[in-house]
Structures are given as structure tokens and as C-alpha cells.
Amino acid sequence: MISTDVWVRVAAPAPGPPGGPAELGFVLLSTRTPAVGEFSGGQSGQTPHYMLRWIGTRAEAGPWSEAARATVGAQ
């Protein structure tokens, strides 16, 4: 089964994108969509940056995606 390796860094509003996956922390290995992230109320307004990569059936990892970002809404 192919899965997606999901990594994230959550920081104060408007930081620059991460320089690479070494600056992020592992979130989950997803085998279905959508994958839903949950944040605490104290993270409202912060900016998570995500990077993902495919993991193949033989556990070989594909290349990393470009960083994508969002803003954590109020809870």
C-alpha cells in the first residue's frame, strides 16, 4: 500500500518556509485522504508549514514536496 509521510513545523505568523525536512517534525503516515491536523487553542493564528512525500510498497521514500502553509484558525 502506498502512503504519505506528513511532516509539519508550526511557528508564529508569517515565518519563511522551512529550509528542508530537517526543520519539521513527523505528524503521521497517512494511507487515506483527507488527513486532518488538530491544533491547540494556544496555536490560533500561527502558521504551520507542511512537507510530504510518498512512501512506496517496499518502504522506499519519494522526493519531498515543496512546503505548503496554512493559518490555524480560532477555536
N, C-alpha and C positions, 0 to 999 in steps of 0.2 A: 504494500500500500504506500502511495506517495503521501508525504505530509509536508507541512510548512513549519519551519523553525522561526518563531517570532521573538524578537528582542526589542527592548524599549529603554529610553532614558527620559525621565520627567524632570523638567527644570523650570525656573522662573520664566515669565513671559518673554517671548522674542529672543531666545538664545539662538546662536548659529547652529547649523546642523552638526551632527557628530562627525568626527574625522574618520570614523570606521566602527566596526562592531565591537572593538575592544573598549569603547566608551559606553556601551549599553549593557543591560542586564537581561538574562534569559527570562521570558514570560511563560511561554508554553510551546508545545509541539502540537499543532492543530491538524486533525485529519478530516475536518469538515468546516464548512463556512455557514454562517459567519462566526468568526471568533470574536468574543465580546470581552473588552477590558473593563475592569472596575477600578475606580479610584476613590480615595477617601475624601471627605468634605474639606479637609485641610489642603487638598491639591487643586481646589477650584481656581480657575484662571491660569494654571500652569500649562506648559506646553510639552506633551510627550512627543518624542521623535521615535519612529519605528523603523526597523530594518528587518527584512525577511529573506529567507532562502528556502528552496525546495530541498527536501531530503528524499532520495530515491529508495526503491525497494531493497537495495543492498546497502543501505545506510550511507551512500555517497552524497555529500553535500554539494549543491549547486552554487553558483556565484551569488553574492549578496546583492540585494536590491538597492536602489537609491533610497535615501532617507525620506520618509514621509512624516508630516507633522499634523497635529490637531490641537485643539484647546479644550481643556477639561471644563465642562460646564458646571454651573452651580447645582448643588444637591439639596 
